[in-house]
Amino acid sequence: MTDIPRRAVSRTAKLAALPLGFAGRTVLGMGKRVTGLASDVISAEIQQRTAEQLFSVLGQLKGGAMKFGQALSVFEAALPEEIAAPYRQALTKLQEAAPPLPVASVHKVLTEQLGPDWRELFVEFNDVPAAAASIGQVHRARWREPGFDETGAPNSRDVAVKIQYPGAGDALLADLKQLSRLGGMFRAIQPGLDVKPLLTELRERITEELDYELEAESQRAFAAAYADDPEIYIPQVVDASPRVLVTEWVTGTPLADIIREGTEEERDEAGRLMATLHLSAPQRAGLLHADPHPGNFRLLPDGRLGVIDFGAVARMPEGTPEPIGRIAATALRGDADEVVAGLRSEGFIGSADEIDAEGVLDFIRPMLEPIAADGFRFTRAWLRAEAGRLASPRSPTYQLSRQLNLPPSYLLIHRVTLGSIGVLCQLEAKAPYRSILERWLPGFAPVA
């Protein structure tokens, strides 16, 4: 058996074992209930053991398992503190690291993608990866430029060389198929958490993310839109092939480090810049950065936010849909009937469905608290409270939410916005979010 099939069998075995372990813990919980142990104690015990096993296995895998872990990790702030606290470190590792690809495999990919003389393209190439992601790893190198300096040394510049794992596409599909069976585990960790839409969307975007030439095209569009911007830095694309992407190197503090040990000022500024990127990109670049986990961002020494991954983007040539801003502003003004009319026109409410307009307004208003005034601090506590309000089957809010639809055209925008809010809550960042919306969100007129 070769290394690749052996690794495939190993990853499948690890993922397949997860539901079995969960089933065993559930049976254990039922047995303890029979003996009279309190049900809430049982539930917490099952949650902690399930989370420990889940995050441990995801952290050992590449492919779809790690990509899903990265996507899930931005929602860590919504988990109950007693669940999130012991595993926050494991979740952060999912955002920043994975086991490296063997050097021989790295060289083989470079030869296939850049040609047998690929070494001539570089003055230096570090075989030890500087970072790893879900479908590839990044090496630091110095790209050879035309000419020589005053000492006679060849001109060069620092670059990041992203190399796709061999067989990454097959691994992604296999892992996501396995993970689709784990819905019960995630409901044990967070009741009401439905991972199926997230998995469906990840599966749909695999083809795009595997094409590094398509990613290069997106990165060039972002770089042009934010050229010489004082707040956002997009590295230039140096070279691209289907499985190797060479871009300018970005030196800065990873956002995961800011979350973990940054000052309040650093966290606030990172949050403001994240919100600015999220809201301005559709208007400026016709694109939405669709992978808002902390591993994709750096806070640069000059204060700008560096963005280093464009594998997942949404193409929005007409910018953010105007009804989003208009309906949000209408809700803040308290016009329930107009809010329902707007939601109905966009397909969030069926054209013939009867619905309580004031109930809809009560459903929406707490979500808009961050933009009800010009300054707001996102916190894990706020997000947990909102998650609980929306996810509890006993809540009137939950019952009303079952009458609402999420139109397909809004699915990605909704998911990216939730992911960005998750990062802001991890940062616990305070910023003038309403002013940012007023500048960049179509339809969102200043609220009296």
Disulfide bonds with the S-S distance in Angstrom:
none
